[in-house]
Amino acid sequence: MRSMQRKKLWRRVLIYFGLGFVLYLGLCLRLAFFYISPPRDTLLTPIWVKDLTVQGTRNPIPVWASPDLAAGNGKPVVFVLAYGYGGTRESWSRAMQELPQMGFECVCPAMPGQEASPAKHVGFGYPEAQTIVDTVRWVRGQYKTQPKIIVWGVSMGGAAAWLASEQDPSIDGVITEGAYAQFDEAMDHWLGRQFPGAHIVLRPMVWMASALDGINPSKIRPVD
């Protein structure tokens, strides 16, 4: 009798453990989708910028550009502005109002997988860098004589700025704030801020997100 009770008890334990593990993996999968496709914001275009779409390597790129730059008669120094994960072009709205007043042009592209970008997923580095390179190419096409181009990025946008400077050495300058040096370390640090040990507990989420997005976090190294 006791032997049968023990067997029933262990069977229940295994069933509950199995159900809990399936729910845990399901939660990790849901978080992985959320991580690579965060909620999107709908923006109102400020009156001091032009809302345009430029041709990108992978997808069309929605951009906000200073009016003179959009019209093809811009001043000879241009800032390409790149926001980070969870950001929007609105974070650069005030800068885009003030830079032209100081004699500069500016343009801010929508980053992959965020706000108006047609790309489905965030790229965490290289797709964002390609977006910057494509935007730089569009800027150069607006001028008869080549302007000086400075890429100014924050967080993931800053990391993408450094990666873009490798892809396009003609970029004249890079300014970054909070740019990560190695994505895998930055990701673990970000997860650890959610709750202690999250980078370990949610490791399956990282593997799933990497598989869904087709990226290897350890290979995204702006520091190089």
HULINKA-V421049 format. One record per helix or strand. SS is the DSSP state (A for helix, B for strand). FROM is the first residue (numbers start at 1). LEN is the number of residues. If there is no record, write none. Layout:
ss:from:len
SS:FROM:LEN
SS:FROM:LEN
//
This chain:
ss:from:len
A:2:35
B:49:6
B:61:6
A:67:5
B:77:6
A:89:13
B:105:5
A:126:16
B:148:7
A:156:12
B:173:5
A:183:10
A:198:4
A:203:11
A:217:3
//
